[in-house]
Amino acid sequence: MTSSLSPNREDLTSRLIESFKDLIAKGVLKPGVKLPPERDLAHRFGVSRSSLRHALKALDMLGIITQRVGDGTYLSSDPARILSAPLEFLFLLDAEADTHVHQTRLLVEPGLAAAAAERASTETAAELTAILEKMKAETDHHKLLELDLAFHDTIFRASGNTLAFRLNSVLNRVTFQRSGVSEREVNWQNTISSLERICAAIASHQPEQARQRMIDHLNDGHAVLEVSRVPETHETNGQDFTMAYPVLNRKATQERAGVH
Protein backbone atom coordinates (compact mmCIF):
# COMPACT_ATOMS: atom_id res chain seq x y z
CA MET A 1 0.00 0.00 0.00
CA THR A 2 1.39 3.40 -0.97
CA SER A 3 1.84 5.90 1.83
CA SER A 4 -0.13 9.15 1.48
CA LEU A 5 3.12 10.97 2.24
CA SER A 6 4.90 9.59 -0.84
CA PRO A 7 3.57 12.10 -3.40
CA ASN A 8 4.47 15.03 -1.12
CA ARG A 9 7.95 13.64 -0.51
CA GLU A 10 8.45 13.01 -4.23
CA ASP A 11 7.21 16.52 -5.03
CA LEU A 12 9.58 18.03 -2.47
CA THR A 13 12.48 16.01 -3.84
CA SER A 14 11.65 17.22 -7.36
CA ARG A 15 11.54 20.82 -6.18
CA LEU A 16 14.86 20.47 -4.40
CA ILE A 17 16.45 19.00 -7.52
CA GLU A 18 15.09 21.95 -9.53
CA SER A 19 16.65 24.29 -6.94
CA PHE A 20 20.02 22.59 -7.44
CA LYS A 21 19.65 22.97 -11.22
CA ASP A 22 18.93 26.66 -10.75
CA LEU A 23 22.03 27.14 -8.57
CA ILE A 24 24.18 25.37 -11.16
CA ALA A 25 22.66 27.41 -14.01
CA LYS A 26 23.40 30.66 -12.15
CA GLY A 27 26.99 29.59 -11.46
CA VAL A 28 26.50 29.47 -7.68
CA LEU A 29 27.50 25.79 -7.76
CA LYS A 30 30.36 24.88 -10.08
CA PRO A 31 31.66 21.47 -11.21
CA GLY A 32 33.88 19.84 -8.60
CA VAL A 33 32.92 22.24 -5.79
CA LYS A 34 32.23 20.90 -2.31
CA LEU A 35 28.66 21.54 -1.19
CA PRO A 36 27.89 23.18 2.17
CA PRO A 37 27.07 20.86 5.09
CA GLU A 38 23.61 19.27 5.13
CA ARG A 39 22.37 21.50 7.96
CA ASP A 40 23.29 24.63 6.00
CA LEU A 41 21.68 23.35 2.81
CA ALA A 42 18.52 22.31 4.67
CA HIS A 43 18.32 25.79 6.23
CA ARG A 44 18.89 27.48 2.86
CA PHE A 45 16.12 25.48 1.18
CA GLY A 46 13.79 25.62 4.20
CA VAL A 47 13.41 21.85 4.47
CA SER A 48 14.24 19.14 6.98
CA ARG A 49 17.57 17.34 6.74
CA SER A 50 15.61 14.12 6.10
CA SER A 51 13.93 15.64 3.04
CA LEU A 52 17.25 17.04 1.85
CA ARG A 53 18.88 13.62 2.09
CA HIS A 54 16.24 12.15 -0.25
CA ALA A 55 17.08 14.80 -2.84
CA LEU A 56 20.81 14.28 -2.39
CA LYS A 57 20.39 10.53 -2.78
CA ALA A 58 18.51 11.06 -6.05
CA LEU A 59 21.21 13.44 -7.31
CA ASP A 60 23.88 10.92 -6.32
CA MET A 61 22.11 8.14 -8.24
CA LEU A 62 21.98 10.42 -11.30
CA GLY A 63 25.71 11.03 -11.00
CA ILE A 64 25.26 14.77 -10.46
CA ILE A 65 26.86 14.73 -7.02
CA THR A 66 29.33 12.46 -5.27
CA GLN A 67 28.98 11.76 -1.55
CA ARG A 68 32.27 10.88 0.10
CA VAL A 69 32.05 9.33 3.56
CA GLY A 70 33.90 11.43 6.11
CA ASP A 71 34.62 14.18 3.59
CA GLY A 72 31.44 15.70 2.23
CA THR A 73 29.37 16.08 -0.91
CA TYR A 74 30.78 17.34 -4.21
CA LEU A 75 29.16 18.48 -7.43
CA SER A 76 30.33 16.15 -10.18
CA SER A 77 32.94 17.38 -12.63
CA ASP A 78 32.70 14.21 -14.72
CA PRO A 79 30.04 14.43 -17.47
CA ALA A 80 30.54 10.74 -18.22
CA ARG A 81 29.23 9.77 -14.78
CA ILE A 82 26.08 11.84 -15.33
CA LEU A 83 25.37 10.41 -18.78
CA SER A 84 26.27 6.74 -18.26
CA ALA A 85 23.26 5.67 -16.18
CA PRO A 86 20.59 7.12 -18.53
CA LEU A 87 22.32 5.54 -21.51
CA GLU A 88 22.40 2.17 -19.74
CA PHE A 89 18.63 2.45 -19.30
CA LEU A 90 18.28 3.40 -22.96
CA PHE A 91 19.88 0.08 -23.91
CA LEU A 92 17.67 -1.82 -21.48
CA LEU A 93 14.38 -0.19 -22.51
CA ASP A 94 14.86 0.16 -26.25
CA ALA A 95 14.73 -3.20 -28.02
CA GLU A 96 16.40 -1.66 -31.08
CA ALA A 97 18.94 0.43 -29.17
CA ASP A 98 21.94 -1.23 -30.79
CA THR A 99 20.69 -0.41 -34.28
CA HIS A 100 19.73 3.12 -33.25
CA VAL A 101 23.14 3.72 -31.69
CA HIS A 102 24.86 2.60 -34.88
CA GLN A 103 22.63 4.89 -36.94
CA THR A 104 23.37 7.77 -34.59
CA ARG A 105 27.10 7.16 -34.77
CA LEU A 106 26.92 7.12 -38.57
CA LEU A 107 25.12 10.46 -38.50
CA VAL A 108 27.56 12.12 -36.10
CA GLU A 109 31.04 10.58 -36.05
CA PRO A 110 31.91 10.92 -39.76
CA GLY A 111 31.12 14.62 -39.45
CA LEU A 112 33.34 14.90 -36.38
CA ALA A 113 36.16 13.13 -38.23
CA ALA A 114 35.78 15.60 -41.11
CA ALA A 115 35.83 18.53 -38.68
CA ALA A 116 38.91 17.07 -36.99
CA ALA A 117 40.64 16.85 -40.40
CA GLU A 118 39.91 20.53 -41.00
CA ARG A 119 41.14 21.64 -37.58
CA ALA A 120 43.74 19.02 -36.61
CA SER A 121 47.05 20.27 -35.27
CA THR A 122 50.36 18.43 -35.45
CA GLU A 123 49.79 17.55 -31.78
CA THR A 124 46.49 15.83 -32.63
CA ALA A 125 48.10 13.80 -35.40
CA ALA A 126 50.94 12.85 -33.05
CA GLU A 127 48.48 11.79 -30.34
CA LEU A 128 46.51 9.59 -32.77
CA THR A 129 49.73 8.04 -34.05
CA ALA A 130 50.93 7.36 -30.49
CA ILE A 131 47.67 5.56 -29.68
CA LEU A 132 48.03 3.42 -32.79
CA GLU A 133 51.60 2.49 -31.85
CA LYS A 134 50.39 1.41 -28.42
CA MET A 135 47.67 -0.69 -30.03
CA LYS A 136 50.21 -2.45 -32.26
CA ALA A 137 52.27 -3.39 -29.19
CA GLU A 138 49.30 -4.40 -27.02
CA THR A 139 47.93 -7.93 -26.75
CA ASP A 140 45.30 -7.57 -24.02
CA HIS A 141 41.80 -7.40 -25.53
CA HIS A 142 40.35 -5.02 -22.93
CA LYS A 143 43.31 -2.64 -23.11
CA LEU A 144 42.96 -2.61 -26.88
CA LEU A 145 39.31 -1.65 -26.52
CA GLU A 146 40.29 1.22 -24.22
CA LEU A 147 42.89 2.41 -26.72
CA ASP A 148 40.29 2.19 -29.48
CA LEU A 149 37.99 4.40 -27.40
CA ALA A 150 40.85 6.81 -26.70
CA PHE A 151 41.47 7.10 -30.46
CA HIS A 152 37.84 8.11 -31.04
CA ASP A 153 37.90 10.49 -28.05
CA THR A 154 40.92 12.25 -29.55
CA ILE A 155 39.03 12.77 -32.81
CA PHE A 156 35.93 14.06 -30.99
CA ARG A 157 38.05 16.49 -29.01
CA ALA A 158 39.94 17.64 -32.13
CA SER A 159 36.61 18.43 -33.85
CA GLY A 160 36.21 21.36 -31.48
CA ASN A 161 32.67 20.35 -30.48
CA THR A 162 32.78 19.88 -26.71
CA LEU A 163 29.19 18.63 -26.41
CA ALA A 164 29.69 16.05 -29.15
CA PHE A 165 32.96 14.98 -27.51
CA ARG A 166 31.24 14.31 -24.19
CA LEU A 167 28.11 12.67 -25.57
CA ASN A 168 29.87 10.41 -28.05
CA SER A 169 32.61 9.41 -25.63
CA VAL A 170 30.02 8.13 -23.17
CA LEU A 171 27.87 6.59 -25.90
CA ASN A 172 30.81 4.61 -27.26
CA ARG A 173 31.86 3.41 -23.81
CA VAL A 174 28.38 2.20 -22.93
CA THR A 175 28.18 0.49 -26.34
CA PHE A 176 31.44 -1.38 -25.76
CA GLN A 177 30.55 -2.29 -22.17
CA ARG A 178 27.27 -3.87 -23.26
CA SER A 179 28.46 -5.37 -26.53
CA GLY A 180 29.88 -8.60 -25.16
CA VAL A 181 32.37 -8.67 -28.02
CA SER A 182 35.18 -11.08 -27.28
CA GLU A 183 38.76 -11.25 -28.49
CA ARG A 184 37.80 -14.11 -30.79
CA GLU A 185 35.45 -11.84 -32.73
CA VAL A 186 37.77 -8.87 -33.26
CA ASN A 187 40.46 -8.84 -35.91
CA TRP A 188 42.67 -6.20 -34.33
CA GLN A 189 45.04 -6.08 -37.27
CA ASN A 190 42.18 -5.02 -39.53
CA THR A 191 40.86 -2.60 -36.91
CA ILE A 192 44.22 -0.90 -36.53
CA SER A 193 44.60 -0.65 -40.31
CA SER A 194 41.18 0.99 -40.46
CA LEU A 195 42.15 3.50 -37.77
CA GLU A 196 45.43 4.20 -39.54
CA ARG A 197 43.51 5.23 -42.66
CA ILE A 198 41.39 7.61 -40.59
CA CYS A 199 44.51 9.01 -38.92
CA ALA A 200 46.20 9.58 -42.28
CA ALA A 201 43.20 11.49 -43.63
CA ILE A 202 43.04 13.68 -40.52
CA ALA A 203 46.78 14.33 -40.44
CA SER A 204 46.76 15.34 -44.12
CA HIS A 205 43.68 17.58 -43.63
CA GLN A 206 41.41 15.67 -46.01
CA PRO A 207 37.93 15.98 -44.44
CA GLU A 208 35.98 13.99 -47.05
CA GLN A 209 38.43 11.10 -46.87
CA ALA A 210 38.25 11.20 -43.08
CA ARG A 211 34.45 11.16 -43.29
CA GLN A 212 34.32 8.14 -45.61
CA ARG A 213 36.97 6.19 -43.75
CA MET A 214 35.09 6.72 -40.49
CA ILE A 215 31.90 5.41 -42.16
CA ASP A 216 33.76 2.30 -43.31
CA HIS A 217 35.23 1.81 -39.83
CA LEU A 218 31.86 2.14 -38.08
CA ASN A 219 30.19 -0.28 -40.48
CA ASP A 220 32.95 -2.83 -39.92
CA GLY A 221 32.61 -2.43 -36.16
CA HIS A 222 28.84 -2.83 -36.30
CA ALA A 223 29.26 -6.04 -38.28
CA VAL A 224 31.47 -7.39 -35.48
CA LEU A 225 28.74 -6.59 -32.95
CA GLU A 226 26.19 -8.39 -35.12
CA VAL A 227 28.46 -11.43 -35.27
CA SER A 228 28.76 -11.48 -31.48
CA ARG A 229 24.97 -11.81 -31.21
CA VAL A 230 24.63 -14.79 -33.57
CA PRO A 231 23.49 -17.85 -31.53
CA GLU A 232 26.20 -20.49 -31.22
CA THR A 233 24.09 -23.11 -33.02
CA HIS A 234 24.06 -20.88 -36.11
CA GLU A 235 27.61 -19.57 -35.99
CA THR A 236 29.36 -21.61 -38.64
CA ASN A 237 27.57 -24.83 -39.63
CA GLY A 238 30.85 -25.93 -41.17
CA GLN A 239 31.03 -22.85 -43.41
CA ASP A 240 33.51 -19.98 -43.60
CA PHE A 241 32.25 -17.67 -40.86
CA THR A 242 33.22 -14.49 -42.72
CA MET A 243 31.06 -15.44 -45.69
CA ALA A 244 27.96 -14.41 -43.73
CA TYR A 245 29.60 -11.09 -42.83
CA PRO A 246 31.92 -10.19 -45.71
CA VAL A 247 32.49 -6.69 -44.33
CA LEU A 248 34.55 -8.29 -41.55
CA ASN A 249 37.12 -9.52 -43.98
CA ARG A 250 36.85 -6.95 -46.75
CA LYS A 251 40.60 -6.50 -47.02
CA ALA A 252 41.24 -10.22 -47.45
CA THR A 253 38.45 -10.44 -50.01
CA GLN A 254 39.91 -7.56 -51.98
CA GLU A 255 43.37 -9.08 -51.88
CA ARG A 256 42.05 -12.39 -53.21
CA ALA A 257 40.38 -10.46 -56.03
CA GLY A 258 43.53 -8.47 -56.73
CA VAL A 259 41.95 -5.19 -55.57
CA HIS A 260 44.10 -2.82 -53.47
TAQUI-V827017 format. One record per backbone hydrogen bond with DSSP energy under -0.5 kcal/mol. NH is the residue of the N-H (numbers start at 1). CO is the residue of the C=O. If there is no record, write none. Layout:
((NH & CO) (NH & CO))
//
This chain:
((6 & 3) (9 & 5) (10 & 6) (11 & 7) (12 & 8) (13 & 9) (14 & 10) (15 & 11) (16 & 12) (17 & 13) (18 & 14) (19 & 15) (20 & 16) (21 & 17) (22 & 18) (23 & 19) (24 & 20) (25 & 21) (26 & 22) (27 & 24) (28 & 23) (29 & 23) (32 & 75) (33 & 30) (35 & 73) (41 & 37) (42 & 38) (43 & 39) (44 & 40) (45 & 41) (46 & 42) (47 & 42) (52 & 48) (53 & 49) (54 & 50) (55 & 51) (56 & 52) (57 & 53) (58 & 54) (59 & 55) (60 & 56) (61 & 57) (62 & 58) (63 & 60) (64 & 59) (65 & 59) (66 & 74) (68 & 66) (68 & 72) (69 & 67) (71 & 68) (72 & 68) (74 & 66) (75 & 33) (76 & 64) (79 & 77) (81 & 78) (82 & 78) (83 & 79) (84 & 80) (85 & 81) (86 & 82) (87 & 83) (88 & 84) (89 & 85) (90 & 86) (91 & 87) (92 & 88) (93 & 89) (94 & 90) (95 & 93) (97 & 94) (100 & 96) (101 & 97) (102 & 98) (103 & 99) (104 & 100) (105 & 101) (106 & 102) (107 & 103) (108 & 104) (109 & 105) (110 & 105) (112 & 108) (113 & 109) (114 & 110) (115 & 111) (116 & 112) (117 & 113) (118 & 114) (119 & 115) (120 & 116) (125 & 121) (126 & 122) (127 & 123) (128 & 124) (129 & 125) (130 & 126) (131 & 127) (132 & 128) (133 & 129) (134 & 130) (135 & 131) (136 & 132) (137 & 133) (138 & 134) (138 & 135) (144 & 140) (145 & 141) (146 & 142) (147 & 143) (148 & 144) (149 & 145) (150 & 146) (151 & 147) (152 & 148) (153 & 149) (154 & 150) (155 & 151) (156 & 152) (157 & 153) (158 & 154) (159 & 155) (160 & 157) (161 & 156) (162 & 160) (165 & 161) (166 & 162) (167 & 163) (168 & 164) (169 & 165) (170 & 166) (171 & 167) (172 & 168) (173 & 169) (174 & 170) (175 & 171) (176 & 172) (177 & 173) (178 & 174) (179 & 175) (179 & 176) (180 & 176) (185 & 182) (186 & 182) (186 & 183) (187 & 185) (188 & 186) (191 & 187) (192 & 188) (193 & 189) (194 & 190) (195 & 191) (196 & 192) (197 & 193) (198 & 194) (199 & 195) (200 & 196) (201 & 197) (202 & 198) (203 & 199) (204 & 200) (205 & 202) (206 & 201) (207 & 205) (210 & 206) (211 & 207) (212 & 208) (213 & 209) (214 & 210) (215 & 211) (216 & 212) (217 & 213) (218 & 214) (219 & 215) (220 & 216) (221 & 217) (222 & 218) (223 & 219) (224 & 220) (225 & 221) (226 & 222) (227 & 223) (228 & 224) (229 & 225) (229 & 226) (230 & 227) (234 & 231) (235 & 232) (239 & 236) (243 & 240) (244 & 241) (245 & 241) (246 & 243) (248 & 245) (249 & 246) (250 & 247) (253 & 249) (254 & 250) (255 & 251) (256 & 252) (257 & 253) (258 & 255) (259 & 254))
//
